[in-house]
Amino acid sequence: MSKPSILLVPGSFALPEFYEPVINAVAEKGYEIQGLHKPSVGPTSGKAREGVAPPTMYDDAAFIAGEVEKLANQGKDVILLAHSYGGVPVTQSTKGLSKKERQREGKEGGIVNLAYMTCLVPAVGQTAKDVLATVPQEQQLDLKIDENGWMYHDPVEASAALVFSDIPKEEGEAWIRKFPRHSSLSFIGEVTHAGYKDIPVSYLLCENDLCIPANVQRDGIDLVEKESGRKVDVTSIKADHCPMAAQPEVVIEWILNVAAKY
């Protein structure tokens, strides 16, 4: 039985290379795994995409769907692995791409699992901004928007304290300074398709997350279970919002455990 392919969808402000230690370790175990550079994320640290309007969540979802389709059309089973904001376009992206849907059409391959790592998981009609509004005010990130509609972190110190609370202050601030800019429009696109209704879900719940607190994560898990009628495969760890930075080995183990089931 061939191993599933894994597409890792980073969070907001996050480049695929931020996840390289995790990606490389999973690849060493024989899995095809790729990190995706979403349209809503700037090209490099500190930069926005020039000459284009800030992409929307729907642009991200269409991009993800295209990458899934490439693999599915090769007959491959796919795990969509999302982090943080990545959970929103991943949820939106799956229409017609689940393995079950494709089987009904006589096609091979397709999505077999949605793996959410401390993610925003909206209901139909909700936006990323809506879910973030449920976070206590003192834990909400202070994001500025430039004249072209791209968000950035300011002050860096405050963001680092919330996003990277498990690592030394200086390291967290260095991470934030590596962040590209992120499209403000991506946070206001309403989900119109809930992929978790039809596709099995795994969730890495990060108990120490200050950006998406554990209770907000649990609300997302409860939503999935209610809408799908299935239990979510939850793994709970003592980690902050970016466990790939502070505890990469735990993230690697979780991904391998999820993938081994397919």
VMD Tcl script that draws the C-alpha trace (Angstrom):
set ca {
  {0.00 0.00 0.00}
  {1.51 3.33 -1.05}
  {1.96 6.09 1.51}
  {-0.22 9.21 1.29}
  {1.23 12.45 0.00}
  {1.19 15.40 2.41}
  {0.61 19.05 1.54}
  {1.53 21.42 4.37}
  {-0.36 24.71 4.30}
  {1.42 27.28 6.51}
  {-0.25 29.88 8.68}
  {-0.52 33.59 7.95}
  {2.80 35.41 7.49}
  {4.50 32.02 7.15}
  {6.82 30.82 4.41}
  {7.13 27.08 3.67}
  {10.80 27.16 4.68}
  {9.76 27.95 8.27}
  {8.62 24.32 8.44}
  {11.67 22.78 6.74}
  {12.98 20.78 9.75}
  {9.57 19.10 10.02}
  {9.17 18.63 6.26}
  {12.64 17.14 5.89}
  {12.20 14.73 8.81}
  {8.87 13.46 7.48}
  {10.35 13.10 3.98}
  {13.17 10.99 5.43}
  {10.51 8.49 6.53}
  {9.53 7.94 2.91}
  {6.64 10.38 2.58}
  {6.13 12.80 -0.27}
  {5.59 16.11 1.55}
  {5.53 19.64 0.23}
  {5.07 23.05 1.88}
  {2.86 25.45 -0.06}
  {3.49 29.17 -0.54}
  {-0.02 30.61 -0.46}
  {-0.91 33.65 -2.61}
  {-1.85 35.63 0.53}
  {1.72 35.45 1.86}
  {4.40 37.84 0.62}
  {7.38 36.47 -1.34}
  {10.14 36.95 1.23}
  {10.74 38.27 4.74}
  {9.22 41.71 5.24}
  {7.85 41.88 1.71}
  {4.40 42.05 0.12}
  {3.59 40.91 -3.40}
  {4.12 43.94 -5.62}
  {1.84 45.00 -8.42}
  {-1.11 42.82 -7.39}
  {-4.14 43.37 -5.20}
  {-3.89 41.53 -1.88}
  {-5.11 37.97 -2.57}
  {-8.20 36.65 -0.84}
  {-8.87 33.49 1.13}
  {-10.57 32.18 -2.00}
  {-7.34 32.69 -3.95}
  {-5.55 30.62 -1.30}
  {-8.22 27.91 -1.45}
  {-8.09 27.72 -5.25}
  {-4.30 27.43 -5.14}
  {-4.48 24.62 -2.56}
  {-7.16 22.82 -4.58}
  {-4.96 22.98 -7.66}
  {-2.05 21.40 -5.81}
  {-4.31 18.65 -4.42}
  {-5.71 17.94 -7.87}
  {-2.23 17.48 -9.34}
  {-1.52 14.72 -6.82}
  {-4.99 13.18 -6.93}
  {-4.83 12.95 -10.72}
  {-1.72 10.81 -10.25}
  {-3.88 8.46 -8.17}
  {-2.37 9.65 -4.89}
  {-4.10 9.87 -1.53}
  {-3.54 13.28 0.06}
  {-3.36 14.55 3.62}
  {-3.93 18.30 3.85}
  {-1.97 19.57 6.85}
  {-2.83 23.10 7.95}
  {-1.38 25.44 10.55}
  {-3.20 28.41 12.10}
  {-4.90 30.57 9.40}
  {-4.12 27.76 6.95}
  {-7.11 25.93 8.39}
  {-9.47 28.41 6.74}
  {-8.50 28.00 3.06}
  {-7.91 24.27 3.61}
  {-11.49 23.93 4.87}
  {-12.71 25.87 1.83}
  {-10.53 24.08 -0.73}
  {-11.77 20.49 -0.68}
  {-14.95 20.54 -2.79}
  {-14.93 17.60 -5.19}
  {-11.47 16.52 -4.03}
  {-12.13 14.06 -1.23}
  {-11.23 10.47 -2.00}
  {-14.87 9.44 -1.55}
  {-16.15 12.09 -3.97}
  {-13.57 11.15 -6.57}
  {-14.34 7.44 -6.18}
  {-17.99 8.16 -6.97}
  {-16.79 9.72 -10.22}
  {-14.62 6.70 -11.02}
  {-11.40 8.54 -10.22}
  {-8.49 7.44 -8.04}
  {-6.76 9.51 -5.37}
  {-8.04 12.41 -3.32}
  {-8.01 13.88 0.17}
  {-8.17 11.27 2.94}
  {-7.54 13.49 5.99}
  {-7.54 17.11 7.12}
  {-4.85 17.55 9.77}
  {-5.28 20.82 11.65}
  {-2.37 22.08 13.80}
  {-3.70 24.70 16.24}
  {-5.94 26.04 13.48}
  {-8.75 28.46 12.89}
  {-11.69 26.25 11.92}
  {-14.66 28.37 10.81}
  {-18.26 27.41 10.29}
  {-19.87 28.09 6.92}
  {-20.45 31.85 6.78}
  {-17.57 32.66 9.12}
  {-14.25 34.32 8.35}
  {-10.81 34.03 9.92}
  {-11.48 37.42 11.51}
  {-14.70 36.10 13.06}
  {-12.92 33.22 14.78}
  {-10.07 35.47 15.95}
  {-12.65 37.81 17.49}
  {-13.40 35.08 20.05}
  {-9.84 35.37 21.42}
  {-9.57 37.55 24.57}
  {-8.65 41.15 23.69}
  {-5.33 41.04 25.55}
  {-4.25 38.03 23.47}
  {-5.17 39.47 20.08}
  {-2.23 40.32 17.83}
  {-1.61 43.97 17.00}
  {-1.51 43.84 13.21}
  {-1.02 46.98 11.13}
  {-2.14 47.33 7.50}
  {-0.02 49.20 4.96}
  {-1.36 51.50 2.23}
  {-1.70 48.55 -0.17}
  {-3.71 46.30 2.15}
  {-0.90 44.07 3.44}
  {-0.63 43.30 7.16}
  {2.52 43.35 9.26}
  {3.41 42.86 12.93}
  {4.07 45.99 14.99}
  {5.35 46.02 17.65}
  {7.48 42.94 17.02}
  {8.02 42.36 20.72}
  {4.32 42.01 21.52}
  {3.71 39.59 18.65}
  {6.70 37.46 19.61}
  {5.44 37.15 23.19}
  {2.13 35.75 21.92}
  {3.23 33.68 18.92}
  {6.50 32.22 20.25}
  {5.89 32.01 23.99}
  {7.83 28.73 24.39}
  {11.20 30.03 23.17}
  {13.52 32.80 24.40}
  {12.37 36.36 23.74}
  {15.21 37.17 21.33}
  {14.55 34.03 19.25}
  {10.84 34.79 19.04}
  {11.50 38.34 17.90}
  {13.95 37.07 15.27}
  {11.21 34.79 13.94}
  {8.70 37.65 13.70}
  {11.24 39.74 11.77}
  {11.48 36.92 9.23}
  {7.75 37.10 8.53}
  {6.67 38.38 5.11}
  {3.60 40.58 4.89}
  {0.18 38.98 4.66}
  {-2.96 39.98 2.77}
  {-5.57 41.67 4.95}
  {-8.32 40.55 2.55}
  {-7.62 36.90 3.34}
  {-9.02 37.35 6.84}
  {-12.46 38.54 5.67}
  {-13.47 35.84 3.18}
  {-16.46 33.82 4.39}
  {-16.17 30.05 4.22}
  {-18.76 28.64 1.82}
  {-17.67 24.98 1.91}
  {-16.85 22.99 5.04}
  {-14.49 20.21 3.97}
  {-14.48 18.74 7.47}
  {-18.10 17.61 7.04}
  {-17.03 14.86 4.64}
  {-13.34 14.18 5.33}
  {-11.84 12.63 8.49}
  {-10.13 15.20 10.71}
  {-7.08 15.04 12.97}
  {-6.18 17.93 15.28}
  {-3.00 18.86 17.14}
  {-4.29 20.86 20.09}
  {-1.63 23.18 21.52}
  {-2.57 23.79 25.15}
  {-0.20 26.74 25.69}
  {-1.16 28.65 22.54}
  {-1.78 32.32 23.36}
  {-2.89 33.33 19.83}
  {-5.53 30.67 19.32}
  {-6.17 29.63 22.94}
  {-7.03 26.04 23.78}
  {-10.72 26.86 24.33}
  {-10.96 28.39 20.84}
  {-9.27 25.31 19.40}
  {-11.74 23.10 21.27}
  {-14.64 25.15 19.89}
  {-13.33 24.30 16.40}
  {-13.09 20.62 17.28}
  {-16.63 20.66 18.70}
  {-17.87 22.33 15.51}
  {-16.30 19.65 13.32}
  {-17.76 16.84 15.43}
  {-21.22 18.42 15.39}
  {-21.22 19.11 11.64}
  {-19.66 15.80 10.58}
  {-21.18 13.44 13.12}
  {-17.69 11.95 13.63}
  {-15.12 12.19 16.39}
  {-12.00 14.22 15.68}
  {-8.70 12.42 16.25}
  {-7.25 14.86 18.81}
  {-3.66 14.89 20.08}
  {-3.08 17.40 22.89}
  {0.39 18.79 23.65}
  {1.85 21.45 25.93}
  {3.01 23.84 23.22}
  {2.66 27.41 21.97}
  {1.26 28.63 18.65}
  {4.29 27.54 16.63}
  {5.32 24.09 17.88}
  {7.42 23.53 14.75}
  {9.86 26.08 16.20}
  {9.97 24.99 19.85}
  {9.07 21.30 19.61}
  {9.62 20.10 16.03}
  {10.09 16.49 17.13}
  {6.57 16.45 18.63}
  {5.08 17.82 15.41}
  {7.01 15.27 13.36}
  {5.74 12.42 15.53}
  {2.15 13.65 15.21}
  {2.34 13.91 11.42}
  {3.84 10.42 11.14}
  {1.16 8.99 13.44}
  {-1.62 10.58 11.38}
  {-0.08 9.49 8.07}
  {0.41 5.90 9.28}
  {-3.39 5.51 9.46}
  {-3.80 5.98 5.69}
}
mol new
graphics top color blue
foreach p $ca { graphics top sphere $p radius 0.5 }
foreach p [lrange $ca 0 end-1] q [lrange $ca 1 end] { graphics top cylinder $p $q radius 0.2 }
display resetview
